[in-house]
Amino acid sequence: MSVYDFTVKTNKGEEKSLADYKGKVLIIVNTASKCGFTPQYKELQELYDKYKEKGLEILGFPCNQFGEQEPGTNEEVQTFCRRNYGVSFQIFEKGDVRGETAQPLFKYLTAEKKFEGFDENHPIAAKLTEALKANFPEYLEGDGIKWNFTKFLIDREGNVVKRFEPTTTPSDMAADIEKLL
């Protein structure tokens, strides 16, 4: 099994097979427009601009499960991303990424790459851990997505290579991306 076995919905509600991305290096990321990590859109776009000609695709999946930080419609999310961060990579339909209602793709991703902790050197790591303990302690259990902007790196064969938590900035992923391109 690989990510190519999954079908997802575009932000216009159309079915899209991830097999369409065969041969590409992918970053699959759950996103939100009203999150402390939202500025990561800028670095994701910079990575896309730098590496798209070499075969990188970024797939954004908006989610409202974490503090209701993605309240907008699919169209509002798309407009926000383009207007504020110049996002030109694919943004898909808003949906759940953890728990029973999670999209099958995200159930697969989290089963393939387990949660290994937050980057403790990130200035928000301690605050994020404390906020989760206080407000969403169940999110700290298991390998499910912990918060917005969890990123998965996929190789050209559709295999999940690495998981990056929100406390890893997109620019810190560059060396891992380059190894796959």
C-alpha positions as CSV (number, residue, x, y, z in Angstrom):
1,M,0.0,0.0,0.0
2,S,1.1,3.6,-0.7
3,V,-0.4,7.1,-0.8
4,Y,-1.3,6.3,-4.4
5,D,-4.1,4.0,-3.2
6,F,-6.1,7.0,-1.9
7,T,-8.6,9.3,-3.4
8,V,-9.2,12.7,-1.9
9,K,-11.5,15.7,-2.7
10,T,-10.3,18.9,-4.2
11,N,-11.5,22.2,-2.6
12,K,-14.2,22.1,-5.3
13,G,-15.5,18.7,-4.1
14,E,-14.1,16.7,-7.1
15,E,-12.5,13.3,-6.6
16,K,-8.7,13.2,-7.1
17,S,-6.6,10.1,-7.1
18,L,-3.2,10.6,-5.4
19,A,-1.9,8.2,-8.1
20,D,-1.9,11.3,-10.3
21,Y,1.2,12.3,-8.3
22,K,3.2,9.1,-9.1
23,G,6.8,10.0,-9.6
24,K,6.7,13.2,-7.5
25,V,8.0,13.9,-4.1
26,L,5.1,15.0,-1.9
27,I,4.6,17.0,1.3
28,I,1.2,16.3,2.7
29,V,0.2,18.8,5.4
30,N,-2.8,19.6,7.5
31,T,-3.4,23.3,7.6
32,A,-5.4,26.1,9.3
33,S,-5.8,29.8,8.6
34,K,-6.0,31.0,12.2
35,C,-3.2,29.2,13.9
36,G,0.1,30.3,15.4
37,F,1.7,28.0,12.8
38,T,-0.2,29.6,9.9
39,P,2.9,31.6,8.7
40,Q,4.3,28.2,7.7
41,Y,2.3,28.6,4.5
42,K,5.0,31.2,3.4
43,E,7.8,28.7,3.9
44,L,5.8,25.9,2.2
45,Q,5.3,28.1,-0.8
46,E,9.0,28.9,-0.8
47,L,9.8,25.2,-0.9
48,Y,7.3,24.7,-3.6
49,D,8.8,27.5,-5.7
50,K,12.3,26.2,-5.2
51,Y,11.7,22.5,-5.9
52,K,8.6,22.2,-8.1
53,E,10.6,22.0,-11.3
54,K,12.5,19.1,-9.7
55,G,9.3,17.2,-8.9
56,L,8.0,18.5,-5.6
57,E,4.3,18.8,-5.0
58,I,2.7,20.1,-1.8
59,L,-0.8,19.0,-0.8
60,G,-2.6,21.1,1.8
61,F,-5.5,19.7,3.7
62,P,-7.4,22.3,5.8
63,C,-8.8,21.0,9.1
64,N,-10.9,22.6,11.8
65,Q,-10.3,20.0,14.5
66,F,-7.6,21.9,16.5
67,G,-9.1,24.8,18.4
68,E,-11.5,25.6,15.5
69,Q,-8.7,27.4,13.7
70,E,-10.0,26.7,10.2
71,P,-13.6,28.0,10.3
72,G,-13.9,29.1,6.7
73,T,-15.5,27.4,3.7
74,N,-13.3,25.7,1.1
75,E,-13.5,28.8,-1.0
76,E,-12.6,31.2,1.9
77,V,-9.6,29.0,2.8
78,Q,-8.3,29.1,-0.8
79,T,-8.7,32.8,-1.0
80,F,-7.0,33.3,2.3
81,C,-4.0,31.2,1.2
82,R,-3.5,32.9,-2.1
83,R,-4.1,36.5,-0.8
84,N,-2.0,36.2,2.3
85,Y,0.8,33.8,1.4
86,G,0.7,33.5,-2.4
87,V,-0.1,29.8,-2.2
88,S,-0.1,28.2,-5.6
89,F,0.2,24.5,-4.4
90,Q,-3.0,22.4,-4.2
91,I,-5.3,23.0,-1.3
92,F,-7.9,20.2,-0.9
93,E,-11.3,20.0,0.7
94,K,-11.5,20.8,4.5
95,G,-11.8,17.6,6.6
96,D,-10.8,15.8,9.7
97,V,-7.3,14.4,10.1
98,R,-7.5,12.6,13.5
99,G,-9.8,10.3,15.3
100,E,-12.7,8.2,14.0
101,T,-13.8,10.8,11.4
102,A,-10.3,11.3,10.0
103,Q,-9.8,11.0,6.2
104,P,-8.5,7.6,5.3
105,L,-5.3,9.2,3.9
106,F,-4.5,10.6,7.4
107,K,-5.2,7.4,9.1
108,Y,-2.7,5.7,6.8
109,L,-0.1,8.5,7.2
110,T,-0.2,8.3,11.0
111,A,0.0,4.5,11.0
112,E,3.1,4.7,8.8
113,K,4.9,7.3,10.7
114,K,4.5,7.5,14.5
115,F,4.6,10.6,16.7
116,E,8.1,11.0,18.0
117,G,7.6,14.3,19.9
118,F,7.9,18.0,19.3
119,D,11.1,19.8,18.5
120,E,11.9,21.1,21.9
121,N,14.2,23.8,20.5
122,H,11.2,25.5,18.8
123,P,10.0,28.5,20.8
124,I,6.4,27.4,20.8
125,A,7.0,23.7,21.7
126,A,6.5,24.0,25.4
127,K,3.5,26.2,25.0
128,L,1.9,23.8,22.6
129,T,2.5,20.9,24.9
130,E,1.0,22.8,27.8
131,A,-2.0,23.9,25.8
132,L,-2.6,20.3,24.7
133,K,-2.4,19.0,28.3
134,A,-4.8,21.7,29.5
135,N,-7.4,21.6,26.6
136,F,-7.0,18.5,24.6
137,P,-5.1,15.9,26.7
138,E,-6.5,13.0,24.6
139,Y,-4.6,14.5,21.6
140,L,-1.3,13.6,23.3
141,E,-2.2,9.9,23.4
142,G,-1.2,7.7,20.5
143,D,0.2,8.6,17.1
144,G,-2.7,10.8,15.8
145,I,-2.0,14.3,14.4
146,K,-1.4,16.5,17.4
147,W,-2.0,20.0,15.8
148,N,-2.1,22.0,12.6
149,F,0.8,21.9,10.2
150,T,1.9,18.3,10.8
151,K,3.8,17.4,7.6
152,F,4.5,14.1,5.9
153,L,7.3,13.6,3.3
154,I,6.5,11.1,0.6
155,D,9.0,9.6,-1.8
156,R,8.6,9.2,-5.6
157,E,7.2,5.7,-5.1
158,G,4.4,6.9,-2.7
159,N,6.1,5.7,0.5
160,V,5.9,7.8,3.7
161,V,9.5,8.7,4.5
162,K,9.3,11.1,7.4
163,R,6.9,12.9,9.7
164,F,7.5,16.5,10.8
165,E,5.5,18.0,13.6
166,P,4.3,21.6,13.6
167,T,7.4,22.6,15.6
168,T,9.6,21.7,12.5
169,T,9.5,24.6,10.1
170,P,9.2,23.8,6.4
171,S,12.6,25.3,5.7
172,D,14.1,22.7,8.1
173,M,12.8,20.0,5.8
174,A,14.9,21.1,2.8
175,A,17.8,18.6,3.3
176,D,15.3,15.7,3.6
177,I,13.5,16.9,0.5
178,E,16.7,17.3,-1.5
179,K,17.7,13.6,-0.8
180,L,14.5,12.5,-2.5
181,L,14.5,14.8,-5.6
